Amino acid sequence: MKTAFPKINKIAYEGPNSRHPLAFKHYNADEIVEGKTMRDHLRFAVVYWHTFRGTGSDPFGPGTAIRPWDDGTNSVKNAQNRARVAFEFIEKLGAPFYAWHDRDVAPEGRSLGESNKNFDAVAKVLKEEQKRTGIKLLWGTANLFSNPRFVHGAGTSCNADVFAFAAAQIKKALEVTHELGGAGYTFWGGREGYMTLLNTDMKRELDHLAKLLHMAVAYKKQIGFKGQFYIEPKPKEPTKHQYDSDAAACLNFLREYDLLPHFKLNIETNHATLAGHTMQHELEVSGAANALGSIDANTGDELLGWDTDQFPTSIYLTTHTMLAILKYGGLTTGGVNFDAKVRRESFEPVDLFHAHIGGMDAFARGLKIAAAIRKDGRLAEFVKNRYASWDSGIGAKIESGKATMRELETYILKQGDAKTNVSGRQEFLENLINEFI
């Protein structure tokens, strides 16, 4: 096949002093950090939707992206050619994984049967390219939000036929993910929410969503798929309120419906921002519940209140992210998935490389800085000492569940007051982080 990027060679690591725009300055895939290679720590994945299907369109104008390999048709042949281009890009970039929605990969047909046939035809090429390159599927998912049939949601639709269609579409996406050896499968409820409660039976919708997920768990076992299931939180847009609004809401839903043993969370920076949280907060909530599975690596413009999906470039962001991920044992089945898109003004094919190289370098720096902070030990020691009163005496008794309210009253009456607090030293700790950045 004719190359789509003839002037671009495989992206190499050249080190921090390099000024080559198509080279890594910090991401050295084989470099060992905390006993693992950067490749294994970060498990970078390129997304099919933004990178290979994004056009640069926005509400005020059509797409600007120049994609010479795309013939402009919605044919299976064009989709197969796009798949080969995608793998050329990922191979030259040096990312070990990719991810997709089913409708990104293959055109939707006039019926579910035709859509499945199209999907199979393109999946055959994906499988061939995976074998040729060694690139693996991080996770697959079904697009249950773009087609007008999902106007009221998918699993939470007021229309039982739409629920049935969503289940059938998930079934096929699971089968293809399994066939391609996917490490996981993600559920993101693009329209699982409401615009007004005046027309919504929330309890019934949540019950239905849980039933759909239980069906998926059962079918996963039936076909022998060993990959991890993920839920991806998002608070709003396109609906006013989405049921998977943040990590805590997702965990509460999973616990309530006895789904927590089967799911972990896929956390996205831009979604955390829209929920009024930091990425670090969402990772801590997930990690504390032993539910941190994977991340979508992007960022949002804090001056714009919508999902801008920009590539991550902030070293503070990536350092805080990697501190949390390393704290909870690192990524295993999940990865650092670039759910990000180049700006509308960045319309040339080479811009796809610039964007991914920058994101990969930013996370590589974040990983190295986080590892250095952990090795230094002062941050961890400060937090440990701050909670020292819980490690012995009355604190240890409370944590063990052996203290009563009467006993605590007696303790404080005897002592007269609580012991003096010590400073939280936020500024000192922020300065400490800056020492490494």
N, C-alpha and C positions, 0 to 999 in steps of 0.2 A: 504494500500500500504506500502511496505517496505520503511523505511526512507532512504533518500539519505545522510543525515548528522547525523548518529547515535550518534556520540560523541560530538555533539554541541547542547547546550541548547539555549533557547531564550536569546538573548544578553541583558544584564541588564546594567543599569546605576550604576556605583560604585564610581564616583567622581574622581577629579583630582589626588588623592593620590594612586589610584589603579594601580597595575602593572600587572593586568590580561590582556593579549593580546586580549581576546575575551570579552571585556566589554567596555562600553562607559565611557569616562572620563569627557566629557563636554555635550554631547547630553542627556538631561533629558527631554523627550517628554512632560511632564506635567508642566515643569517650565514656569512661566509666565514672559514674556519679553514685555515691552511696551503694556501691556493689553491683550496679546494673548499667548497661549502656544507655545513652540518651535515647536511642531508638526504642528500647524496651520501656523506659520510663514514660515517654511522651506518646508513643503509639499514634503518630499523626495520621489523620484521615482527610481526604479531599472529598467534598460533597458534590454530588452529581447535579443537584438542583440549581444552586447559584452559579457554580463554576461552568457548567456545560449547558445549562438551559436558561440562565439569566440573559436578558436582552438589554438591560439598562433602562427599561421603561419606568415611568412613574405616573402619578395621576394627571400630570400636566403635559405628557408627551410620550411618543412611542420610543421604542428601543434605539439605542445608539451603538450598541456593541457590534464591532466588525468581527465576524466569525467565518472566514473563507471556506471552511470545511462544511458548513451547513447550507444545503440547497434551498432552504426555506419551505420545504414541504413537511407534512406530518406523516410521512411514509415510514414503513418499517425499514426500508433500505437506508433512508437517511439516519434513522435511529441506530442502526447497526454500524454505519460509518462513524457516527458520533461516539459510539462506545469505543471504537478503535482509537479515535483521536483522544478520548479521555485517558486511555491507558498510556498513550504516548506521553501525554502531559504528566501524569502521575509518576511514570517511570523516570522521566527526565528530572522531575522534582525530587525524587527519592523518598516519597512518602510510602509507608508500608501498607496503608489501608485506604479504602474509599467507602462511601455510604450513599444510599439512594432512597427516594420515594418510588413506588412502582410506576407512577405516571410520568416521572422524569425519564425513566429508562425507555419506555415504549409508549407509542401513541394509544390513547383510549379509543376503542372501537365503538360500533353502534350498539353492541350488546356486551354483556359480561363475557360470553363465550369468545367473541371476536377479540376483546381486550386481552383475555388470557392467552389466546393464540399469538397475538402480537408480542406479549410479554415473553412467552417461551422462545420466540424467534430471536429476540434481542438477548435474552439470558444465555442462549447458546453461545453467542459471541462473547459475552462477559466471562463465561466459563473458560472459553478458549484463551482469552487475554489474561485471565488470572493464572492459568497454567503456563503461558508463555513468559510472564513477567514475575510471577511469585507474589504479586500484590493481592491482598486479601480483603474480604468484605468485613468491615467493622460491624455494621448493622444495616438492615433494611427496614422499611416501614411503608405503610399504605397511605396514599393521599386521599383522605376522607373529608376534604374541605373545598376543593376547587370546583367540582362539578355542581351545577345548580340543584341536583337532587339532594345535596347536603345543606341546603339553605337553612334548615332547622337543626342541623347537627347530624351526627351519624349514629353512634351508640345511644345518644340522648334525643334522637329525633322523636317528634310526636307521631311519626308515620312508621308503622311496624314494617312495611315493605322496605323502607330505607334502612332500617336496622338490619334486616335480612341481607340486603345488598352489601352493607358494610361488613357484615360477618363473612360473606362469601369472598369479598375483596381481600380481607385480612387473611383468610384461609390460603388464598393463592399466593399472597406476598410472603406468608410464612413458608410455604412449600418452596418457593424460589430461593428465599434466604437460606433455607436448609440445604437445598441443592448446591448452592454456591459456597457452602461452608461458612456462613456468617457467624461471627463471634457473638452476635446479639440481635435483638429485634426491639425497636422503639415504638411506643404508642404516644402520639402527640394529638390531643383533642383539639384540632384547629378550630372547630365550631361547636365544641361541647361546652355550651354555656348558655347565657341568655342576654337579650337586650332589655327585656322588661319582665318583671315577675307577674304582671297582670295576666299574661297568657301562659305561664309556666307552672307546671307541677314539679317542683325541684326534687322532692323525695322520689317520685316515680322515675324521673330522668336519671338520678344517681343510681337507683336500683337497677335500671336497665344497663347503664354503663358497666356496673359491676358484673352483671350477667354476661355481657359481651367478653369481658376480660377473663372470667372463669371459663368460658367456652374456649378462648384462645389458649389458656393454660392446659386444658384437657386435650386440645388438638396438638399442642406442642409435644405432650407426652405420647400421644398416639403415633405421631410420625417419627418420634425419636430425636427431635431437635434438642440439642444440649446447650444452645446459646442462652445468654442471659436476657431476660425481659427488662425493659426500661420504661418508666413514665417520665415525660419531659414537662416540667412546670412552665406555665405562662399565665400571667394575670388577666390580660385583656388584649383586644385587637386580634381578630375582627369583632368579637362580641364585647359587650360592656364588662361582663364578668365571666371568666372561664372557670370551670370546676377544678382544673389543675392549676390553680392560681399561684402557688409557690410551694416550696419543698414541704413546709409544715402541713399545708392543706392536702397535698398528695399523700403524705404519710398517714394523716388522719383518715383519709378515704380508704387507703389500703388496709389499715388496721381494722376499720369498721366493718369492712366486707371480707375480712380474712384472706386478703390477697398479698399481704406483706412478705410472706415466705417466698413468693414467686417473682417479686419485682425489686429492682433498685432504681435509683433516679439518674436521669441524664440532665445535668444542670447547665444552663446557658447564661452567660454574663448579661446579655441584653435583656433577657427575661427577668433576671434578678433585679436589674435597674428599674424596669417597668413596675415591678412589685414593690418598689420602695426599699429594696435591700441591696447589700453589696454581694458580689460573687462569693467572697469569703464567708459571709453569713450563711448563704444557701449551702455551701459546701460543709460548713460546720454542723448545720442542722441535719444534713444527709449523713455525714460521717458519724455523728453521735448516735444515730439510729441504725448504724451498720448498713446503710442503704446507698452509699455513694458508689455509683457505678461507672459513669462516663461524663464527659463534659463537651458542650458545644463551645468552641473557642471563638469568641467575637467580642465586640464591645458596642455600646451605643453612644450617641451624642447626647450628653445630659441636658443640652439646651433644646432638644427635640424630643417630644413625648411620644415617640413611636419606635417601632422595631427597625432600626437602621442597619443592623447586621454589618458593622464595619470590622475590618481585620484588626486584631489586637496589636497594639504597638506600645502600650504603657508597661514599663518594666515594673512599676509598683503593682499593677494589676496582676501580672504574671507571677511576680514574687509571692504575693499574698495567696494566689491560687495554688501555687506549688507547695507553699508551706502547709496549707490545709490538706492537699492530696498526699504529701509525704507523711504527714501526721497520722493519717488514717490508712497507711499501708500501701499507698500507691495504686495505680490503675492495673487491673488484671484483664478482664474481658473487654473493658471499655477503652476509650482513648481520648486524644485531643482532636476533636472533630471540627474542622473549619467551616462552621455554618456561617459563612461570611461572604460578602460580595464586593467586587470592586465598585467604585463610585461610577455614576452615570457618565461623568466626564473622562473616566479612564477606560476608553473603549477599544484599545488595541489589544491583540492577543498577548503581547509581551507583558501587559499590565497584570495578567493573571499570575505570571511568575513573580513579578515584583511583590505582589500582595502576599502570596504564600510564603515567599522567602522571608519577608519581614515578620510575618506571624510566627514562623518556625524559629527564627532567631530570637524573637522576643520571649518565647516560651523556653528556649534553651538557656537564655540569660536568667530568666526567672528560676529555672531549675537549679542552676549553679549557685545563684545567690541564696536561694532557700536552703540548699545543702550546706553552704558555708555558715549561715546563721545557726542552723541546727548543730553543726560541728563546734561552733564557738560556745554554745551552751548558755549564754547569758539570758537570752529571752526565755528559754524553758525554765531556767533556774529562778528567774524573777516570778514567773507564774506559779511555780511550785511553792516558793516561799510565801507568796500572797495568800495561799490557801493552807498554810502550815497549821493553822488552828484546828483544821479538820483531820489532821493526821494522828492526833493523840488526844487524851483527856476527853472533855465533854463533846468535842467535835466528832471524834471517832465513835463515841457512844451513840450520837445522833445518827450518823451515817449507817451504823450497824442495825439501826431500828430498835435499839434497846432502851432508849431514853423516853420518858413520859413527860407530859406537860407539867405535872406536879413536881417532878424531879428538876425540870429546867427552872421552874419558879423558885424552888429552894436554892438552886445553884446561884441564880442572879440575886436573890435576897441576901444571901450570905456574902456575895462578892460586892454588892452595892450598886454596880453598874456594869455595862459591857466594857471589856478592855479597850484601850485607846486604838482607834484605827490608824493605819499607816497609809501614806500617799499611794495612789495608783500609778503615778509617774508616767502618764501618757506621753508627755513631751520627751522624756528621757528615752522611752521605747521607740518613738518615731525617729529620734536622732540615731538610735542604735541601728535601725533598719537602713537609714541613710548612709551609715558607715560602709555598708556592704554594696549599696547601689552606686 
